[in-house]
Amino acid sequence: MTKLRNIAIIAHVDHGKTTLVDTFLQQSGTFKDHQALTERAMDSNDLERERGITILAKCTSLMWKDTRINIVDTPGHADFGGEVERILSMVDGVILLVDAAEGPMPQTKFVLAKALKLGLKPIVLINKIDRSDERHEEVLDECFELFLNLDATDEQLDFKVVYASGRNGWAVMDLKDERKDVHCLFDLVLEHVPEPNKDKNAPFSMLATTLEADPYLGRILTGRIETGTINVNTAVKVLSGNGDVVENERITKILGFRGLNRIPLESAEAGDIIAVAGLKKGTVADTITLPSINVPIAAQPIDPPTLSMTFSINDSPLAGQEGKKLTSRMVADRLFKEAEGNVSIKITQSAERDSFDVAGRGELQLGVLIETMRREGFELSISRPRVLFQTDENGKKLEPIEEAVIDVDDEYVGSVVESMSKRKADLVEMRPSGGGKTRVVFHIPSRGLIGYHGQFLTETRGTGIMNRIFHSYGPHKGTIESHRRGALISTGDGEAVAFALFNLEERGTLFVSAGDKIYQGMVIGENSRDNDLEVNPLKGKQLTNMRASGKDEAVKLTTPKVMTLEQAISYIQDDERVEVTPTTIRIRKALLCPNERKKESRSKKD
C-alpha cells in the first residue's frame, strides 16, 4: 500500500507557487527527460495564462521514494479566496511561499490565517532568493511576527524554513548548502506533514470541495475521502450542509490525480484526493456518503461577498451583431451554473427586467467571470460595482473596509497619501522597504477603491504596486466625492467620422476611432469639464467648390484611449453601463434617449 501526503501551496499572488510546482513535477521523475513540460503547467485556463495568475485551484500528484504526495496549487489573489478556504480542508499540511524581497503581503496573511485556524503546521519557503534585492533575514522575522499576530500555537511557531529559487530549481535548508535540486523539500514534506487520518473500515464519506463540468463525464466533484473506501458503481447519497438529502445516485467514474493527468481508478480509500462523476445535483460543500449515513461532514464557512454588479441583457442598437448568446434565459442559466461551482459568488434576480445581481469578492473576480462569458459568445450590459452594506445590532450602517498595502517610490508617497485620505482611508503604517521605496498600509472603505487603480498608476508613473484584501466591516464613513469628469455622449447612430472627431479632440479625451460603430447615448469620450456634453461624432465636412473632400485625408487624430474590461467597469458612474460583446467593450448611458435622461435627473432633484 502506497503511503500518502496531502499538501497545499499557499502564497500571495505572483510569489512563484505555480513555477515551483513545475520544478516539483520535473525533479520527482513525474515527467521523463524527453517530455516537454509547458511553463506554469498548472495554469491550464486561457485567462490564467494571459494574466499570469492562478484563478482555479488544481490538484496534481508525484511519487517520492515510496510515498505519493498530492499537491494542490491554490490562487494567490484575494478575489479567489473562496477557492483557498475550501482547499485547505482537503490537506494535512501547507507550504507557505514568501517572496524574499517583498516579504509577507495581504494575501499571505489571509491564507496563513485560514491554515492556522484549521490547525495546520506550515513549512515556510522563502522563494526568489536569487533576486538582487532579496532580504531573507528580515523576511523571516516578518513571517515570525505574522505567525504571532495570527495567534499561532507554540507548535505552529516552531516552523521549518527552506530557502529556494523555484525558477532555477533548487531549495536548501541552509544557504551554505549546495544548490542543486529541491529534494530536501520533498524529504521535509515526508517528515513534517502527517499522514492523513485513514479509517478504511468506517462507511465511505467525502466532502466535495470543487466542481467542474466535463463534456463527456458531466459534473465532476473533487474532494478528499474522509472515511471508508469507494468503488465504481457504488450507490451513494448526497447530503447538504444542514443534513437534507440532495439526491441518491451511483458513482459512474472515479478519477485519481497522477502528474498532470486524471486516470480512472476502480476504487479509492480514505485519505486520497479524488474526483468522482455520476452526480446530477451534488455541489460544493455537500457530503457524498453511503445511503445509511444521515450526518453531513462540517464544511468551512465562506467569507461573504463584499461587492455586487448588475448583469443585464445587451439592449443597445448594436445588440446581436457580434455575439450569439443574448437572451435573459441564457444569461441566467450561465450565471446559476457559475454559482454552483463558485461558492464565493451569489446570484439573485434583480428588480429590473432581464437582469441579475451578481455578488462576489472583488472587481477582479467579477471581471474574470464577465471575460469568460464574453469569450463563450455572450453579450451583456454591466453596471457600476456597488458595495454590500450590513447593519449592526443597533441598526447602524456598516460597510466593508479593505486593507491596502502600497509599495511606492519615495517621491510619490505624498500624492498617494493625499488621494487615499480623500477616499476616507486611515493610515495604519508607513515604513521604508529599501531601494528607495516606502510601504504604506491603509484601512479604506471598498467604495473608495472603486475606480482608483488607474489614477494610482498615473500618480506613481506606473511604478506603484497596490495589494488589497477584505479586512472587516466597519462604521459607514460618509460620502466619498467622485473624482471623474463628465462624459462626451453621441447624439446619433452610425460610424464615427474623422473630421468630426478632429473637431471634438479639444473637448476632451476620445474613446473611439474613425469608422467605429456608435449610437445615440453611447459615451465616446471624457469631457475636459465636469458636466456631460452631447456631441455629434457623425458630422462630415460640408462640401462646396472651395472645400474638397480629399483634404480630409490629412486629418491626424490622437490615438484614442482604449480601456480594458476592468478599467471600463471601474470608470463608469451609476447612470452608465459597460456593453460587453465577444469583440468589443463600449461605455454607454443606462438611458440612451436624452429626454429620458433629463426626466430622470429632474426626478432625482425633486
C-alpha positions in Angstrom: 0.0 0.0 0.0 1.4 3.4 -1.1 1.9 6.0 1.7 0.1 9.3 1.3 0.7 13.0 2.0 -1.7 15.8 1.1 -0.3 19.4 0.9 -1.4 22.8 -0.4 0.9 25.5 -1.6 -0.3 28.9 -0.4 1.1 32.4 -1.1 0.4 35.9 -2.2 -0.2 36.5 -5.9 2.9 36.2 -8.0 5.3 34.8 -5.4 6.0 31.8 -7.5 3.7 28.9 -6.5 2.9 27.6 -10.0 6.5 27.8 -11.1 7.6 25.8 -8.0 5.1 23.1 -8.9 6.6 22.8 -12.4 10.0 22.2 -10.7 8.4 19.5 -8.4 7.0 17.6 -11.3 10.2 17.7 -13.3 12.6 16.7 -10.4 10.3 13.9 -8.9 10.5 12.0 -12.2 6.8 12.5 -13.0 7.9 13.7 -16.4 10.6 11.8 -18.3 13.6 13.8 -19.6 12.4 13.8 -23.2 8.9 15.1 -22.3 8.3 18.8 -22.7 6.6 20.5 -19.8 4.8 23.7 -20.5 5.9 26.7 -18.4 3.3 27.1 -15.5 1.8 23.8 -16.5 -0.9 24.0 -13.8 -2.3 27.3 -15.2 -4.3 25.4 -17.8 -7.1 28.0 -18.3 -6.5 30.6 -21.2 -7.2 33.6 -18.8 -4.7 32.2 -16.3 -2.0 32.0 -19.0 -2.7 35.5 -20.3 -2.8 37.2 -16.9 -0.1 35.1 -15.3 -2.3 34.4 -12.2 -3.9 31.2 -10.9 -7.7 31.5 -10.8 -8.8 27.9 -10.1 -7.3 25.6 -7.5 -5.9 22.5 -9.2 -4.6 19.1 -8.0 -1.5 17.1 -9.1 0.5 14.3 -7.5 4.0 13.0 -7.6 5.8 9.9 -6.2 8.8 10.5 -3.9 10.5 7.4 -2.5 7.6 5.1 -1.6 5.1 8.0 -0.9 2.6 9.7 -3.2 2.3 13.4 -2.5 -0.9 15.1 -3.6 -0.3 18.8 -4.2 -2.9 21.5 -4.5 -1.9 24.7 -6.3 -4.1 27.5 -4.9 -4.9 31.0 -6.2 -2.9 33.9 -4.7 -5.4 36.7 -5.4 -7.8 37.7 -2.6 -10.8 37.8 -5.0 -10.4 34.0 -5.4 -10.1 33.4 -1.7 -13.2 31.2 -1.8 -11.1 28.5 -3.6 -8.3 28.6 -1.0 -10.7 28.3 2.0 -12.3 25.1 0.7 -9.0 23.5 -0.5 -7.3 23.8 2.9 -9.9 21.4 4.4 -8.5 18.6 2.0 -4.9 18.8 3.1 -2.8 17.9 6.2 0.0 20.4 5.7 0.8 23.6 3.8 3.9 25.1 2.2 3.7 28.9 2.8 5.6 30.6 0.0 7.0 34.1 0.7 8.9 36.3 -1.8 12.5 37.0 -0.5 12.2 40.7 -1.4 8.5 41.6 -0.9 8.0 39.6 2.3 4.6 38.7 3.7 1.8 40.5 1.8 -2.0 40.9 2.5 -2.9 37.6 0.8 -0.1 35.8 2.7 -1.8 36.9 5.9 -5.3 35.8 4.6 -4.2 32.3 3.6 -2.0 31.8 6.6 -4.8 32.8 9.0 -7.1 30.2 7.4 -4.4 27.5 7.6 -3.5 28.2 11.3 -7.2 28.2 12.2 -7.5 24.6 10.8 -4.5 23.6 13.0 -2.2 23.0 10.0 1.6 23.3 10.6 3.1 25.3 7.7 6.6 24.9 6.2 7.8 28.4 5.4 9.6 28.6 2.0 11.4 31.8 1.2 11.4 31.9 -2.6 13.2 34.0 -5.2 16.3 34.1 -3.0 18.3 34.8 -6.2 16.8 38.3 -6.5 19.3 41.2 -6.3 17.0 42.9 -3.7 16.4 39.8 -1.5 16.4 40.4 2.3 15.8 36.9 3.6 16.7 37.6 7.3 14.2 40.5 7.6 11.5 38.5 5.7 12.0 35.5 8.1 11.5 38.0 11.1 8.4 39.4 9.4 7.0 35.8 8.9 7.6 35.0 12.6 5.8 38.3 13.6 2.9 37.4 11.3 2.5 34.0 12.9 2.5 35.7 16.4 -0.1 38.3 15.3 -2.3 35.4 14.0 -2.2 33.6 17.3 -0.2 30.6 16.1 0.3 27.9 18.7 3.8 27.0 20.0 3.9 24.0 17.8 2.9 26.1 14.7 5.5 28.8 15.7 8.2 26.1 15.5 8.1 26.1 11.7 10.7 24.7 9.4 12.3 27.2 6.9 13.5 26.4 3.4 15.3 28.9 1.0 14.6 28.4 -2.7 14.7 29.6 -6.2 11.7 27.9 -7.9 12.7 29.2 -11.3 16.2 27.9 -11.0 15.1 24.6 -9.5 16.8 24.4 -6.1 15.9 24.5 -2.4 18.2 24.4 0.7 17.7 24.3 4.4 20.9 26.3 4.9 22.2 28.9 2.4 25.7 27.4 2.7 24.4 24.1 1.3 24.9 23.1 -2.3 22.1 24.5 -4.6 21.3 21.7 -7.0 17.7 20.4 -6.6 14.5 20.5 -4.4 14.9 17.0 -2.9 15.4 18.4 0.6 11.9 19.9 0.4 10.3 16.6 -0.6 12.1 14.9 2.4 10.8 17.6 4.7 7.2 17.1 3.5 7.5 13.3 4.2 9.0 14.0 7.7 7.0 17.1 8.7 3.5 16.6 7.2 1.3 14.0 8.9 -0.2 11.1 7.0 -4.0 11.6 6.5 -6.2 10.0 9.2 -7.4 6.9 7.5 -10.3 5.0 8.8 -10.8 2.5 5.9 -13.3 0.4 7.8 -15.8 3.2 8.5 -18.6 3.9 6.0 -17.5 5.9 2.9 -17.8 9.7 3.2 -16.3 12.6 1.3 -16.7 16.4 1.3 -16.9 18.0 -2.2 -14.6 20.9 -2.5 -14.5 21.8 -6.2 -17.0 21.3 -9.1 -16.4 21.4 -12.8 -18.2 20.3 -16.0 -16.8 17.8 -18.4 -18.3 17.4 -21.9 -18.0 13.5 -21.6 -18.5 12.7 -18.0 -20.8 15.5 -16.9 -20.4 17.1 -13.4 -17.1 16.2 -11.7 -16.7 16.8 -8.0 -13.3 16.7 -6.4 -12.5 16.2 -2.7 -10.7 14.1 -0.1 -12.2 10.8 1.1 -12.6 11.3 4.9 -13.5 7.7 5.8 -14.0 4.3 4.1 -13.5 3.0 0.6 -15.4 3.8 -2.6 -15.7 1.5 -5.7 -17.0 2.4 -9.2 -20.8 1.9 -9.4 -21.4 2.2 -5.7 -24.8 3.7 -4.7 -24.3 7.0 -2.7 -26.4 9.6 -1.1 -25.6 13.4 -1.2 -26.3 15.5 1.9 -26.4 19.3 2.0 -24.7 21.2 4.9 -27.9 21.1 7.0 -28.4 17.3 6.5 -31.1 17.4 3.8 -30.9 14.7 1.1 -29.9 16.3 -2.2 -30.0 13.1 -4.4 -29.4 9.3 -4.5 -27.2 8.2 -7.4 -24.4 5.8 -8.4 -20.7 6.8 -8.8 -20.0 6.2 -12.6 -16.3 7.1 -12.6 -13.5 7.6 -10.0 -10.5 9.6 -11.2 -7.1 9.8 -9.4 -4.6 12.6 -9.9 -1.3 11.3 -11.4 1.1 14.1 -12.5 -1.0 16.4 -14.7 -3.4 13.7 -15.7 -6.5 12.2 -14.1 -6.6 8.5 -14.6 -9.6 6.2 -14.0 -9.5 4.1 -10.8 -11.6 1.0 -9.8 -11.5 2.1 -6.1 -10.0 4.6 -3.7 -9.7 4.7 0.0 -9.6 7.2 3.0 -7.1 10.0 2.8 -6.8 10.2 -1.0 -7.9 13.2 -3.1 -10.1 12.0 -6.0 -12.7 13.2 -8.5 -16.0 11.5 -9.0 -18.6 11.6 -11.8 -22.2 10.4 -11.9 -23.9 13.0 -9.6 -26.5 15.3 -11.2 -27.2 17.8 -8.3 -24.4 17.4 -5.7 -22.3 20.5 -5.4 -19.5 22.2 -3.5 -19.7 21.8 0.4 -22.1 18.8 0.0 -21.2 15.4 1.6 -21.1 12.3 -0.6 -21.7 9.2 1.6 -23.4 5.8 1.8 -27.3 5.7 1.9 -27.2 4.6 5.6 -25.5 7.8 6.8 -27.5 10.9 7.7 -25.0 13.3 9.2 -23.0 15.6 6.8 -19.3 16.5 7.2 -18.9 20.0 8.6 -17.7 22.4 5.9 -15.6 25.6 6.3 -17.8 28.7 6.3 -17.0 31.0 3.4 -16.4 34.8 3.9 -19.4 36.8 2.5 -19.2 38.7 -0.8 -18.5 42.4 -0.5 -19.2 43.7 -4.0 -22.2 43.5 -6.4 -22.8 44.3 -10.0 -26.0 44.0 -12.2 -25.6 41.8 -15.3 -28.4 42.6 -17.9 -29.1 41.6 -21.4 -27.5 43.9 -24.0 -30.3 46.2 -25.3 -28.1 48.6 -27.3 -28.9 49.3 -31.0 -25.8 47.1 -31.9 -27.0 44.1 -29.8 -26.8 40.7 -31.6 -24.3 41.8 -34.2 -21.3 40.1 -32.5 -22.5 37.5 -30.0 -24.7 34.5 -30.2 -26.0 34.3 -26.6 -28.3 37.2 -26.0 -31.4 36.2 -24.1 -32.0 36.6 -20.3 -32.7 32.8 -20.1 -29.2 32.0 -21.5 -27.6 34.6 -19.2 -29.5 33.2 -16.2 -28.5 29.6 -16.9 -24.8 30.5 -17.2 -24.8 32.6 -14.0 -26.5 30.0 -11.9 -24.2 27.3 -13.3 -21.2 29.5 -12.2 -22.7 30.0 -8.7 -22.9 26.2 -8.3 -19.2 25.7 -8.6 -18.0 29.0 -7.2 -19.2 29.3 -3.6 -18.0 32.9 -3.2 -20.4 34.2 -5.9 -24.1 34.8 -5.1 -26.7 35.4 -7.9 -30.2 36.9 -7.3 -32.9 38.1 -9.7 -32.8 41.9 -9.9 -35.8 44.2 -9.5 -35.1 45.4 -13.1 -36.4 43.3 -16.0 -34.0 40.8 -17.6 -31.2 41.5 -15.1 -29.4 39.7 -12.2 -27.4 41.0 -9.2 -24.1 39.1 -9.1 -22.2 39.5 -5.7 -18.6 38.5 -5.3 -15.3 39.2 -3.6 -14.0 42.0 -5.8 -13.7 43.6 -9.2 -11.1 41.1 -10.5 -13.2 38.1 -9.7 -16.3 39.5 -11.4 -14.2 40.8 -14.2 -12.8 37.3 -14.9 -16.4 35.9 -14.9 -17.5 38.6 -17.5 -14.4 38.0 -19.6 -15.1 34.2 -19.6 -18.7 34.8 -20.6 -17.8 37.1 -23.5 -15.4 34.5 -24.8 -18.2 32.0 -24.7 -20.3 34.3 -27.0 -22.4 36.2 -24.5 -23.4 39.9 -24.9 -24.0 41.7 -21.6 -24.7 45.1 -20.1 -22.8 45.6 -16.8 -23.5 48.2 -14.1 -21.0 50.1 -11.9 -19.9 47.9 -8.9 -21.8 48.6 -5.6 -20.5 47.6 -2.1 -22.8 45.4 0.0 -23.6 47.2 3.3 -24.6 45.5 6.6 -26.3 46.8 9.8 -25.2 46.1 13.3 -27.4 45.2 16.3 -28.2 48.9 16.9 -29.3 49.4 13.3 -26.2 51.4 12.3 -24.9 51.0 8.7 -21.7 49.1 8.3 -19.6 48.9 5.2 -16.7 46.6 4.0 -13.2 48.0 4.9 -10.2 46.8 3.0 -6.5 46.7 3.9 -4.5 48.2 1.1 -0.7 47.6 1.1 1.0 50.0 -1.2 4.7 49.8 -2.3 5.7 53.1 -3.9 8.8 55.1 -4.8 9.6 57.6 -2.0 8.9 60.7 -4.2 5.3 59.6 -4.9 4.3 58.8 -1.3 2.8 62.3 -0.7 0.4 62.2 -3.6 -0.8 58.7 -2.8 -1.4 59.5 0.9 -3.4 62.7 -0.2 -5.5 60.7 -2.7 -6.2 57.9 -0.2 -7.2 60.4 2.6 -9.8 62.0 0.2 -11.2 58.5 -0.2 -11.7 58.2 3.6 -8.7 55.9 4.2 -6.9 55.7 7.6 -3.1 55.4 7.5 -2.1 52.4 9.6 1.6 52.1 8.9 4.4 53.7 6.9 8.0 52.4 6.7 10.9 52.3 4.2 11.1 49.0 2.4 14.6 49.5 0.8 15.7 50.5 -2.6 14.2 54.0 -2.4 10.7 52.6 -1.8 8.2 53.0 1.0 5.5 50.6 2.1 2.3 52.3 3.2 -0.7 50.4 4.8 -4.2 51.9 4.8 -7.6 50.8 6.0 -10.0 52.1 3.4 -13.7 51.6 2.5 -14.2 49.3 -0.5 -16.2 52.2 -2.1 -13.1 54.4 -2.0 -11.0 51.9 -4.1 -13.6 51.5 -6.9 -12.1 53.3 -9.9 -8.9 54.3 -8.1 -6.4 51.9 -9.7 -6.0 53.9 -13.0 -5.4 57.2 -11.0 -3.0 55.3 -8.7 -0.8 54.2 -11.7 -0.8 57.8 -13.0 0.2 59.2 -9.6 3.1 56.7 -9.3 4.1 56.9 -13.0 3.3 53.2 -13.3 5.8 52.1 -10.7 3.4 51.7 -7.7 2.1 48.3 -6.6 -1.1 48.1 -4.6 -2.4 44.9 -2.9 -5.8 44.8 -1.2 -7.7 42.4 0.9 -11.0 42.4 2.9 -10.3 43.5 6.5 -13.6 43.8 8.3 -17.0 45.6 8.3 -16.8 49.0 10.0 -19.0 52.1 10.5 -20.1 53.9 7.4 -17.6 56.7 6.6 -19.9 59.1 4.8 -19.9 60.4 1.3 -16.8 60.0 -0.9 -16.5 62.6 -3.6 -16.5 61.5 -7.2 -13.2 62.3 -9.0 -14.4 61.8 -12.6 -15.1 64.4 -15.2 -18.2 64.4 -17.4 -18.8 62.3 -20.5 -19.0 63.1 -24.2 -22.2 61.4 -25.4 -23.1 60.7 -29.0 -26.3 62.2 -30.4 -26.8 59.8 -33.3 -26.3 56.3 -34.8 -23.7 55.5 -37.5 -20.0 55.4 -38.0 -17.6 57.9 -36.4 -16.2 60.4 -39.0 -12.6 61.6 -38.8 -13.5 65.2 -39.5 -16.0 65.3 -36.6 -13.6 63.5 -34.2 -10.8 66.0 -35.1 -13.0 68.9 -34.1 -14.1 67.1 -30.8 -10.5 66.5 -29.7 -10.3 69.9 -27.9 -13.4 68.9 -25.9 -11.6 66.1 -24.1 -10.2 62.5 -24.4 -11.8 60.3 -27.0 -12.5 56.6 -26.7 -13.4 55.9 -30.4 -11.6 55.9 -33.7 -12.8 57.0 -37.2 -15.0 54.2 -38.6 -16.1 52.8 -35.2 -19.8 52.0 -34.9 -21.6 54.3 -32.5 -25.1 55.0 -31.4 -27.2 57.7 -29.5 -26.4 57.6 -25.8 -23.0 55.9 -26.2 -20.1 57.5 -24.3 -17.4 58.3 -26.9 -15.0 60.2 -24.6 -14.4 62.1 -21.4 -15.2 65.8 -21.3 -12.5 68.1 -20.1 -15.1 69.7 -17.7 -17.3 68.1 -15.0 -20.6 68.2 -17.0 -21.9 65.7 -19.5 -21.8 67.0 -23.1 -23.8 65.8 -26.1 -21.8 65.8 -29.3 -22.2 64.7 -32.9 -19.3 62.5 -34.0 -21.0 61.7 -37.3 -20.8 65.2 -38.8 -18.8 65.2 -42.1 -17.3 68.2 -43.8 -19.7 70.4 -45.8 -18.5 70.1 -49.3 -18.5 73.2 -51.6 -16.5 74.3 -54.6 -14.0 75.7 -52.1 -13.8 72.7 -49.8 -12.6 69.4 -51.4 -13.2 66.1 -49.6 -9.7 64.9 -50.4 -8.1 67.2 -47.8 -9.8 65.1 -45.1 -7.1 62.5 -45.6 -4.6 65.0 -44.0 -6.6 65.0 -40.6 -4.3 63.5 -38.0 -6.2 62.1 -34.9 -4.7 61.5 -31.5 -4.8 57.8 -30.6 -8.0 57.2 -28.6 -7.9 55.8 -25.1 -8.8 52.1 -25.2 -10.0 50.6 -21.9 -9.7 47.0 -20.8 -12.8 45.4 -19.3 -11.7 46.1 -15.6 -10.8 49.7 -16.4 -14.2 50.3 -18.1 -16.1 48.8 -15.1 -14.2 50.9 -12.6 -14.5 54.0 -14.8 -18.3 54.2 -15.2 -20.7 56.2 -13.0 -24.1 54.9 -11.6 -26.0 56.2 -14.6 -23.7 54.4 -17.1 -23.2 50.8 -18.3 -20.4 48.8 -19.9 -21.6 47.0 -23.0 -19.6 43.8 -23.4 -19.6 41.7 -26.6 -17.2 39.0 -27.8 -15.2 41.5 -29.8 -15.9 45.0 -28.3 -16.2 46.9 -25.0 -18.2 50.1 -25.1 -19.4 52.5 -22.5 -23.0 53.9 -22.7 -25.6 55.7 -20.7 -28.1 53.4 -19.0 -30.9 55.6 -20.6 -29.9 56.1 -24.2 -32.6 58.7 -25.0 -31.6 62.3 -23.9 -35.2 63.2 -22.9 -35.4 60.2 -20.6 -32.1 61.2 -19.0 -33.4 64.7 -18.4 -36.6 63.3 -16.8 -34.5 61.0 -14.6 -32.2 63.8 -13.4 -35.2 66.1 -12.6 -37.0 63.3 -10.6 -33.7 62.8 -8.6 -33.5 66.6 -7.8 -37.2 66.6 -6.7 
